Amino acid sequence: MSLNGTQILLVEDNQNDLDLTLHALKKENLANHILVARDGEEALDFLFCRGAYSDHSFDHPPRLVLLDLKLPKVTGLEVLQKVKSDPRTKAIPIIVLTSSKEDRDLVNSYNYGCNSYIQKPVSFAEFRETVKHLGLYWLVVNQPLPTKPAKEMSESCHE
Amino acid sequence: MKHASEILLVDDNPADLDLTSDVLTENRCVQHISTVPDGVEAIAFLQRQGKYAAAARPDLVLLDLNLPRKDGRTVLSEVKADPELRRMPVVIFSTSEAHSDVGASYQLGANSYVHKPGNLRDYVSAVKAIGEFWFRCASLPHKEPL
């Protein structure tokens, strides 16, 4: 898969949660073109087309970012803040997908501009149902970010 | 169902307001639906001005773009610039599929953009999907500051 064909960027460090999410996405046939980032820094590298992802282009943002909040190196809230305060990345839909039950995380995430916030249900059956609705809404119903017109395509990313 | 269930519909087309309200009510996604016909009323409602002093603060706003008096883009940017209102999710629901409208709405901080279909069947499924995702799947922020 080319980096520019990524549909979903899944940012998750917990192996068990990662397996569950990938399994649920696969069951709903939503598992194509997923890129997994294991910490906040890797997520930022991908979204800002730098480091190991310098071949990735700002012209091909992922259709959706599923972001955990408790992440090593750079936290999910910091990732959210950086992405949503930069005009190059602000429009990328970010859905916080977390097991946090803290009201402060919920309110801060919306204040920092997350597109939506989902508390991971505890049971796998409910989690699958949630992933199904999430996938249907964000990959089918919601209008994707328009890709840039050809004249701007030559400007790829330079950090 | 999550705790939240107040929605504000902003649309100048009374038939669209009726249909959207009916679908949301039938699906029992929301408990209370308020409607306003233009952008000036939308801001007055959200900021609880004048006759809206006692208005409930909605959990979600469904906003048309082309509105009389103050258009949807201006309403969106005013909501997202207001520290008391900015956390409130705003879903654009517009007949426009123009890339310029979609792109500009996301840049202004729209939480989601759903194309308003022209035929009844697709319209009903779009509204159902909005209700199900936002009120059954997502967690919505608190209406009042913590």
Interface residues (C-beta under 8 A of the other chain):
Chain A: P87 K90 A91 P93 D103 R104 L106 V107 Y110 N111 G113 N115 S116 Y117 I118 Q119 T130 H133 L134 L136 Y137 V140 V141 N142 Q143 P144 L145 P146
Chain B: R86 R87 M88 P89 E97 H99 V102 G103 Y106 Q107 G109 N111 S112 Y113 V114 H115 A126 A129 I130 E132 F133 W134 R136 C137 A138 S139 L140 P141 H142 L146
